Amino acid sequence: GLTTPEVGRALPALLSTGTARASCERLLGEADLVKFARLRPDRPAAEEHLGRARALLQAWDAAAAGPEVTDAVR
């Protein structure tokens, strides 16, 4: 498996533009604390983390779809 920084560096350019790479690394770093340090966030913190993960995936999905799909939805 890859470490969190390795995942960030392995992202395709399309998915690592702007703040996407930093967001990914931050989310994975927080998940590392749960997995390796056995941190147990409270429910609001876990829900907030999940929301940010979903938002990142949606942004990646939109980026991968390209501008043609975005223009067609408008």
N, C-alpha and C positions, 0 to 999 in steps of 0.2 A: 504494500500500500504506500501511498504518498503521504508525506507530512503536509500540514496546512500550508506552509510557504511553498512547497513544491506544487501543490494544487494550483495556487495562485499564479505561479510562473508557467504552468502547463496550460492555462486557459487560452483558447484561441483569441486572437486579437479582437474579433467581433464581440466577445463576451467580457473582455477586460478593459474596455474603454471607459473613460470618465472615472466614476467612483465605483464601478462594478467590481473590479478586482479587490479593492480595499474592503468593500462590503462583504464579499465572499470570504476573504481572509478573516475578517472580524467575526462573522457568523460561525465559521469553522473553529476559530479560536475559542469562542464561547462554548461550542459543543465539545471541544477538547476538555474543557474544565469539568463538564458533566461526566464525560467518559473516563478521563484519567485521574482527576482530582476528586471525583465523586461529589462534586458540588451539586446541590439540589435547590434550584431556584424556586421561588414561590410561584404560585399559579399566574399572577399578572405578569411576572418577568418571563415565564415560559411562553405565555400567549403572545407577548410582545416580540419575543425572539421568533416564534413561528410566523407571525405576521411579516416580519422583515425578511424571513426566508422565502415566503410566498411572493412578496413584492420583487425580490431579486430574480426569482424564477420567471415571473411574469415579464420583467424587463428583458431578461435573456430571450424569452420566447418571442417577444415583440422584435428584438434586434435580429434574431435569426429569421423571422418572417420577412424582414426587409421592408423598405418604404412602400413597395407596391401594395402590400396588404394593408398597411396603415392608411394609405391614401384611399383604398377601396372602402374602408370602414367609415370614413368621414362622410 
